[in-house]
């Protein structure tokens, strides 16, 4: 019930804001065959993935400095992990349990996929290109967030708080969920959704609400003893960075006229010239 309610509320906010931007294009887009629109969106999706991959593998100096700052800040928060965990344990109450359990649903990847698909489907079937574009951005950003967080989780193998092994216990490469504390997947998903929707809605009140909801999701993960505070901090940075980058990259795709997708005997490939 809570999961469905979250999806409906976010969907309605996004639909209402994007509808005014896309209504002028509604008639011409709605007349296109679905297959044509799907093919076009698929090409755009691949273009954005290619651009994001190129940017990720060719970082500039400022990007490397930012990564260093985030890494240093995350490491410094290790000193606060235990005290924040203790404070969260002392803060348990039935009211907090209900509020934070509900907020945690926002970061559930299943909810995120449902939300993205619902937004895209609405834009597709009712002929609103801007709503459809928002759905595509959400799907792409969630894909990148999933890849990045999973790679970090599996590489570091940090013990979750409930394992009671301390906050600096890293087991190295692991595929056991008990040792996938670093970073928080729920928190990363929540901040990814909020950053993309905030960029698309362009409303201060909506942005405050969206980021507050993402923050509550992160708080819930610490409250429920599933993550350390340093886990959710890094996740917030990852989710927000990816969401904002994807929203920005989608605006750049029109400049990539030299991307070509082609079929191969056993799959497909693409060329990219920048």
N, C-alpha and C positions, 0 to 999 in steps of 0.2 A: 504493500500500500504506500509506504513512504517513498519507495523507489519510483513508483509511477507518478506520485505527486511532484517529486523533484523534476522529473522529465517534462511534465506538463507545464510547470511554472516557467522553467527556463525556455522551453519551446515557445510558449506564448509571448515571452518578452522578446525573443529573437524575431519571431514572426511579425510582431507588431512594429518593431523598429525597422526591419528590412523591407516591409511591405511598401512603405512610403517611398523607398528608394527605387523599387523595381516595378512599380505599377505602370510607369510609362512604357516599359519594354514588354509588358505582359502579353499584349495581343500578338506581336510578331513572333515571340518565343513559343507561345502555346500552340501555334500552328505547325511548328516543326515536328516531324516524327520523333517519337521517343528514341528510336535507335540512333538517329542522327545526333540528338542531344547527348545521349550516353557516350557515343563515340567521341564527340568533341570534348566532353568532360574527362573522358579517359585519357585523351591526348594531353589535356591541360594538367591532369594529375601527374602523368609521367614527366612532363616538362618541369613541374615544380619539384618533383623528387630529384630529377637530374640537377637542377640548379642548387638545391639544398645540399646535395652530395658534393657538388663541386665546391661550394662555400665551406663545407665542413672539412674537406681534405686540403683546402688551400687557405688556412687561417692567416689573417694579417697580424701585425704587431699588436694592435689594440685588443684583438680577440684573445691573444695569448696572455696579455697582461690581465684581462678580465678573468680568464680561467685561473690564473695564479692567485688573484685576489679572492675569488670564491673558494678555492682550495684552502687557502690560508685561514679564511674566516670559518669555514667548516671545521677545520682541525682545531681552531681555538675554542669552538663551542663544545668540544669533547670535555673540557674542564667543567662545563655547566650541566652536562647530561645527567649525572647522578642526582644533583640537587633538584633539577626540574622534574625528574622522575618521581622523587620523593614528594615534591609538592603536589604533583598530579594525583598520587595515591592518597594523599590527605584530603583531596578535594572531591572525593567521590560522594555522590548523593543521588537519590532517585531522580531529581530534576535534571542534574547534569547528565546522568545516564541516558535519559530520554532524548535530551537535546542533541547530545554529541553522537548518539547512535543513529539518529536521523540524519545529522550532517554528514556522517561517514558515508552514507549512500551516494553522495554527490561524487565521490572519488572512485566509486566502483566502476571498473572498466566495462562491465556489461551495460550499466546505465549510460555510460559515455557513448558506447556504440549505438545503443538504441536512440539516444538523443540526436547523434549525428545523422543516422539513417532517416530519422523522422523529419529532420529539417531538410535534408536533401530531397527526400521523397515528396515533401510538400511543394518545394520549389519546382520539382520536375513535373508533377501531375497538375499543378495549378498554374504553371507558366510564369513563375517568378524567378528570374535568373539570379538576382542578388541573394535570395534565400538559398537557392541551389548552390551558389558559390560558397556561402557560409558553411553548408553541410560538407562540401568538398574540403574546405580548409580544416574543419574539425577532424575529418577522417585522416587527412595527411598528418596533421600535428600529433594526433594520437598514435599513429604508426611510428613516427620518429621518437616520441616519448617512450613508447613501449620498447623499442630497440635499445635506446640509450640506457634506460633504467635497468633493463634485464641484463645488459652486458656488464654494468657496474656491479649489480647484485651478485652475479655469478662469479665475477673476478675477485671481489673482496671477501665475500663469505662472512659478513659480520653477524655475530649472534644477536638475536632479538632480546629485548630486555627480560622477557619472561623466562628465558633460559638461565638467568642468574649467573652468567659467566663474566659479567662486567662489560663496560661500554667500549673497551679497547681490545676486545677479543675478536680477531679476524682469522678465519680458517683458510683463506685462499680460495681457490676455485671450488665452488660448491653448487649443487643442484637440489639442495634440501631447503625447503621454505623456512625452516627454523633458523637458517643462517643467511637469510636474504633480507636483513634489516636495512641495509645501506644501499641505495636510498629508499624512500617510501614510494611505492607505486601508486597508492591511493592519492597521496598528496600531489604527486607529479601530474596525475590525470586531472585532478581538481583545478590546479593552476593552469594547466594547458587549456581546459575548457574556458575558464574565466578570462584568460588573456585573449583568446581568439574572439569570444563573444563580445568582450569589451571593445576590441578594435573594430568590430563590425557594427556594433550598436551605436557607438559614439554618443554616449549619454553618461554624464558624470554620476548621477544617482545609480544608474544600472551598474556602472563599473565598481562603485563602492560596494554595492550589494554582492556582486559576483566575486570580488576578491575577498570580501568578508566571509562568504560561504566557503571559499577555498581555504581560507585561514582556519575556519572551524573544522574543516575536514582534517587538516594537518594536526590541529589540537586534539581531535578525537583519536588519532592514531597514537599519540603520546599518552593520552588519558587512558586508553585501553591497553596500555603496556605492550603494544605491538612494535613501537619504534622509539628510538632516542630522538631528542630534540634536534641534534645535528643531522639526523636522517631527513627529517621533514624540511629543515632549512635548505639543504641541497636540492631536495625535490622541488621546492618552491621556485628556486632559481632555474632549474632545468625546465620545468613546465612553462614558466613565464617566458623564458628565453626562446624556447621552441615555438610556442604559440605566437609570439610577436614576430618572430622571424618568418614563419609560414605565412602569416597575414601580409607581411611586407613582400615576400617572394612572389606571392600570387599577383601582386601588382607589377612585378618585373617581367612576368612571363611573356608579355607582348613584345619584349625586346629580343626574345630568343627565337628569331626566325630561322635559325640554322639547326634546329633540333629535328632529327628525322628518326622515326620509329619504323622498323622493318621486320618482316617475318623471316625466320630461319627454319631449316628442316626440323629442328628439335626445340624450337622456342621462338624467342624474339630478341632483338637488340636495338640499340639506339646510338646515334652519334650526336655529339654536342660540341658546338664551336662557340666560344665566347670572345 
